[in-house]
Amino acid sequence: MKVFIFGSLALLTAILLTELILRLLLGFGNPPLYIADDDIGYLLAPNQRVRRLGNLIIINQYSMRTEAIEKSPAANTLRVFLMGDSIVNGNWWTDQSETLSTRIENELSQPDQPSAEVLNASANSWGPRNQIAYLQKFGIFESHIVMLVINTDDLFGTQPSPLQVGKDRSYPDKKPLLALLELTNRLKKQPPIPGLKEIHNESGDRVGKNLLAIEDIEKYVTTHDAQLLLAMTPLKREVLHGPKDYEVVARQRVNDLVAQQQIPYVDFLTAFQGTPDPEGLYRDHIHLSPTGNSLVTQSLTDLIRQSRPTPP
């Protein structure tokens, strides 16, 4: 009987210690939450402050990965509205202090430069159709510049959908009861989500639909007296081996669009290929390492300064 009691106490102690370690050191049990939206598809739930693997994640009242903001920028402050997907968002592997928006804001806010503020409206797997829907719902917050950062895969993105919210473990809509339960769930195979396969198999000219969304973003931004800038990061595979034929065609369509609409544009493919260690620019097949983020930060900062060196 004593053996059973001591064994049970030891097991309970081990479970509690594991739970504490997962929560306090790794941030399990407290994931960033998402909310569904019929037009945007999904966005990060507003007003969150969590830590994952030691990295601080702050989501403000407008579902941006930015501290709380005022609707209007402060006097004599250049406000830049950065939009993108997980590359811009930084996800759980990037501390708030190391996101692209924070890096660019720090670069723009040098002692000899006017004050600058960089907002960050982004979420995992967002594409141009999610982003125009966000703008139409929330606006650009009187920003002077809107900087849209896409990657090659975004050109082939499907229509916005809220189906994965609360069903896909990467898009939770509530906190798990235990950190252990979250870890266990992440180790399981993701079950299929009804209706999502049909979304992912969207037919027709996806590239054309996403380019049209970029055109709509440009029109919206221009109508609100701001300047749109566009940048595209390549996949690691493209940098090492060159784009595939269908990607070459899609890239040319982007070039045609920015030329026609006169949108200032940076394609990072050539710059990435020209670095001494292209593989070192990535943490996986698509997301950038701190080295990659540094290169992108400098180029985007330069483009912003060239386009609007001082606030109006």
NORPE-V763980 format. One record per residue. N is the residue number from 0. RES is the residue in three letters. PHI is phi in whole degrees, 0 to 359 (999 if undefined). OMEGA is omega in whole degrees, 0 to 359 (* if undefined). D_CENTER is the distance of its C-alpha to the mean C-alpha in Angstrom with 1 decimal. Layout:
N,RES,PHI,OMEGA,D_CENTER  N,RES,PHI,OMEGA,D_CENTER
//
This chain:
0,MET,999,179,55.3  1,LYS,298,179,54.3  2,VAL,300,179,52.4  3,PHE,296,181,50.4  4,ILE,295,180,49.7  5,PHE,296,178,48.7  6,GLY,295,179,46.5  7,SER,295,179,44.8  8,LEU,296,179,44.2  9,ALA,295,179,42.8  10,LEU,295,179,40.5  11,LEU,297,178,39.3  12,THR,297,179,38.9  13,ALA,297,179,36.8  14,ILE,296,180,34.5  15,LEU,296,178,34.1  16,LEU,296,178,33.4  17,THR,297,178,30.8  18,GLU,300,180,29.2  19,LEU,295,180,29.3  20,ILE,296,180,27.9  21,LEU,298,182,25.0  22,ARG,284,189,24.2  23,LEU,282,184,25.1  24,LEU,264,186,24.0  25,LEU,252,178,21.1  26,GLY,84,176,19.8  27,PHE,294,183,20.6  28,GLY,89,181,21.8  29,ASN,220,183,19.3  30,PRO,284,170,15.8  31,PRO,299,183,13.1  32,LEU,261,179,14.3  33,TYR,241,171,13.2  34,ILE,234,179,15.4  35,ALA,277,177,16.5  36,ASP,213,185,16.9  37,ASP,297,182,19.2  38,ASP,265,182,17.8  39,ILE,283,185,14.0  40,GLY,101,178,14.3  41,TYR,197,175,12.4  42,LEU,204,179,10.4  43,LEU,296,179,10.4  44,ALA,298,183,14.0  45,PRO,291,171,15.1  46,ASN,59,177,16.9  47,GLN,239,174,15.8  48,ARG,213,184,16.6  49,VAL,226,174,16.5  50,ARG,237,176,16.9  51,ARG,229,183,15.9  52,LEU,51,178,17.9  53,GLY,84,182,18.8  54,ASN,266,179,15.4  55,LEU,282,177,15.1  56,ILE,235,179,12.2  57,ILE,242,176,13.0  58,ILE,239,186,12.1  59,ASN,272,186,14.4  60,GLN,290,180,16.7  61,TYR,248,178,14.5  62,SER,64,175,11.6  63,MET,267,171,9.7  64,ARG,276,185,8.6  65,THR,208,173,11.8  66,GLU,301,178,15.5  67,ALA,306,184,17.6  68,ILE,233,169,18.5  69,GLU,270,179,21.5  70,LYS,300,182,21.4  71,SER,247,178,23.0  72,PRO,289,176,22.4  73,ALA,293,180,25.3  74,ALA,301,177,28.1  75,ASN,61,178,27.8  76,THR,245,176,24.1  77,LEU,281,179,21.8  78,ARG,258,179,18.7  79,VAL,248,181,15.7  80,PHE,254,181,12.9  81,LEU,269,180,9.7  82,MET,234,178,7.5  83,GLY,179,179,5.0  84,ASP,250,183,3.1  85,SER,293,177,2.9  86,ILE,295,177,4.8  87,VAL,284,183,4.0  88,ASN,293,180,3.0  89,GLY,89,176,5.9  90,ASN,54,185,6.9  91,TRP,287,184,10.7  92,TRP,274,183,11.8  93,THR,238,176,10.8  94,ASP,290,180,13.0  95,GLN,307,182,12.4  96,SER,286,184,14.7  97,GLU,244,177,12.9  98,THR,295,179,9.4  99,LEU,302,181,9.5  100,SER,296,179,10.4  101,THR,292,179,13.1  102,ARG,299,181,14.4  103,ILE,294,178,14.8  104,GLU,300,178,16.4  105,ASN,296,179,18.7  106,GLU,293,181,19.7  107,LEU,287,186,20.5  108,SER,260,175,22.4  109,GLN,293,184,25.1  110,PRO,306,183,28.5  111,ASP,266,183,29.8  112,GLN,245,175,27.0  113,PRO,298,179,26.5  114,SER,298,181,24.3  115,ALA,221,178,20.6  116,GLU,222,182,17.7  117,VAL,241,177,14.1  118,LEU,274,184,12.0  119,ASN,222,176,8.2  120,ALA,259,187,7.5  121,SER,200,174,4.1  122,ALA,197,181,4.3  123,ASN,304,174,5.2  124,SER,64,171,7.3  125,TRP,295,172,7.2  126,GLY,231,182,9.7  127,PRO,304,181,12.0  128,ARG,286,172,14.0  129,ASN,293,187,11.5  130,GLN,289,177,10.8  131,ILE,293,178,14.5  132,ALA,294,176,15.3  133,TYR,297,180,13.2  134,LEU,300,182,15.1  135,GLN,293,179,18.3  136,LYS,272,188,18.0  137,PHE,249,184,17.0  138,GLY,87,182,17.9  139,ILE,250,174,16.8  140,PHE,58,177,18.6  141,GLU,57,178,21.1  142,SER,290,178,18.8  143,HIS,271,180,20.7  144,ILE,226,170,18.0  145,VAL,248,182,14.8  146,MET,251,180,12.7  147,LEU,263,179,10.8  148,VAL,247,178,9.1  149,ILE,243,169,9.4  150,ASN,237,186,10.7  151,THR,305,181,14.1  152,ASP,297,181,13.3  153,ASP,298,180,11.6  154,LEU,294,182,15.2  155,PHE,250,182,16.5  156,GLY,295,181,14.2  157,THR,266,183,16.3  158,GLN,295,179,16.9  159,PRO,302,179,14.9  160,SER,212,176,16.5  161,PRO,268,190,16.7  162,LEU,300,186,18.9  163,GLN,280,183,16.8  164,VAL,294,180,16.3  165,GLY,80,180,19.0  166,LYS,245,175,20.1  167,ASP,273,183,17.4  168,ARG,297,177,17.3  169,SER,278,180,13.5  170,TYR,229,182,13.4  171,PRO,289,177,16.3  172,ASP,246,175,17.8  173,LYS,207,181,20.4  174,LYS,287,175,21.2  175,PRO,290,180,23.3  176,LEU,298,181,26.9  177,LEU,227,174,26.9  178,ALA,297,178,24.6  179,LEU,299,179,26.9  180,LEU,293,178,26.2  181,GLU,296,180,22.5  182,LEU,299,179,23.2  183,THR,299,180,25.8  184,ASN,296,180,23.6  185,ARG,287,178,21.0  186,LEU,276,179,23.9  187,LYS,277,174,25.1  188,LYS,290,180,24.4  189,GLN,292,178,22.0  190,PRO,290,179,24.5  191,PRO,296,180,24.0  192,ILE,256,182,22.7  193,PRO,305,177,25.2  194,GLY,91,184,24.2  195,LEU,287,178,20.9  196,LYS,299,179,22.7  197,GLU,295,177,24.0  198,ILE,296,182,20.6  199,HIS,293,179,19.5  200,ASN,263,180,22.8  201,GLU,310,182,22.4  202,SER,267,178,25.2  203,GLY,90,184,25.8  204,ASP,274,181,24.1  205,ARG,297,180,20.4  206,VAL,301,179,19.8  207,GLY,298,180,22.0  208,LYS,295,180,20.3  209,ASN,286,174,16.9  210,LEU,293,176,18.8  211,LEU,296,177,20.6  212,ALA,296,177,17.4  213,ILE,294,175,16.6  214,GLU,301,180,20.2  215,ASP,295,176,19.9  216,ILE,297,180,17.1  217,GLU,298,179,19.4  218,LYS,296,181,22.3  219,TYR,297,182,20.7  220,VAL,297,180,19.6  221,THR,297,179,23.1  222,THR,300,180,24.8  223,HIS,259,171,23.4  224,ASP,59,177,24.7  225,ALA,232,181,21.6  226,GLN,249,175,20.7  227,LEU,268,171,17.8  228,LEU,242,183,16.6  229,LEU,231,175,14.9  230,ALA,220,179,13.7  231,MET,226,175,13.1  232,THR,263,181,12.6  233,PRO,271,170,15.0  234,LEU,287,179,15.2  235,LYS,303,179,17.4  236,ARG,301,179,20.1  237,GLU,296,182,20.3  238,VAL,293,185,20.7  239,LEU,279,187,23.4  240,HIS,233,181,25.3  241,GLY,91,179,24.3  242,PRO,294,174,22.6  243,LYS,285,186,24.4  244,ASP,304,182,26.6  245,TYR,292,177,24.5  246,GLU,286,176,21.5  247,VAL,300,179,24.1  248,VAL,297,180,25.0  249,ALA,296,179,21.6  250,ARG,297,179,20.9  251,GLN,295,178,24.2  252,ARG,295,175,23.4  253,VAL,295,179,20.4  254,ASN,301,179,23.0  255,ASP,296,181,25.4  256,LEU,296,184,23.1  257,VAL,292,176,22.2  258,ALA,292,181,25.9  259,GLN,294,184,27.1  260,GLN,270,181,24.9  261,GLN,56,178,25.2  262,ILE,264,175,21.5  263,PRO,303,193,20.9  264,TYR,217,174,18.9  265,VAL,236,173,17.9  266,ASP,256,187,17.8  267,PHE,277,184,17.2  268,LEU,302,182,19.2  269,THR,296,180,22.5  270,ALA,297,179,21.4  271,PHE,294,180,19.8  272,GLN,295,183,23.0  273,GLY,273,179,25.2  274,THR,278,181,24.1  275,PRO,296,183,26.6  276,ASP,227,182,24.3  277,PRO,302,181,21.6  278,GLU,297,181,20.9  279,GLY,290,179,20.2  280,LEU,279,188,17.1  281,TYR,238,170,15.3  282,ARG,262,174,14.9  283,ASP,207,185,15.1  284,HIS,285,186,15.4  285,ILE,221,185,12.0  286,HIS,275,187,10.0  287,LEU,273,173,11.5  288,SER,278,174,14.1  289,PRO,306,178,15.1  290,THR,294,177,17.4  291,GLY,297,178,15.0  292,ASN,297,179,12.8  293,SER,297,179,16.2  294,LEU,297,180,17.2  295,VAL,296,180,14.2  296,THR,304,183,14.5  297,GLN,295,181,18.2  298,SER,294,180,18.0  299,LEU,291,177,15.7  300,THR,298,178,17.8  301,ASP,299,181,20.9  302,LEU,296,179,19.8  303,ILE,296,180,19.2  304,ARG,296,179,22.6  305,GLN,294,185,24.3  306,SER,278,181,23.1  307,ARG,206,188,23.8  308,PRO,295,179,25.4  309,THR,224,178,26.6  310,PRO,292,181,25.7  311,PRO,290,*,28.1
//
